[in-house]
Amino acid sequence: MLLDTRRRAAIRLSWTLVIGLFLGGLLTKLSEMFLPDSAARDFLTTSVSAYIGPLSIDLVAVGLTLGPLSVTLNVLTLVGIFIVALIARSWI
């Protein structure tokens, strides 16, 4: 029973992060399009990026390359994750 609860919590957390990242990306693009040039726009849209690699797996019959995987975070991305977390917490 405990394992099932942990698994559901991990799935809920991963979906919250994925949907929150998409919502934050949408908020960032909308802010870049509609906000005038100002310090607030610069603060909201300045990003920090992290990249992982490409990862190559070469077997005899099959070759697979994944990547590079990048994550870009800014204030609006964190706001998107927070909004999705609040909605998930109240509905689920």
ABEGO torsion letter per residue (X at the ends): XAAAAAAAAAAAAAAAAAAAAAAAAAAAAAAAAABBBBAAAAAAABBBBBBBOBBBBBBAABBBBBOBBBBBBBAAAAAAAAAAAAAAAAAX
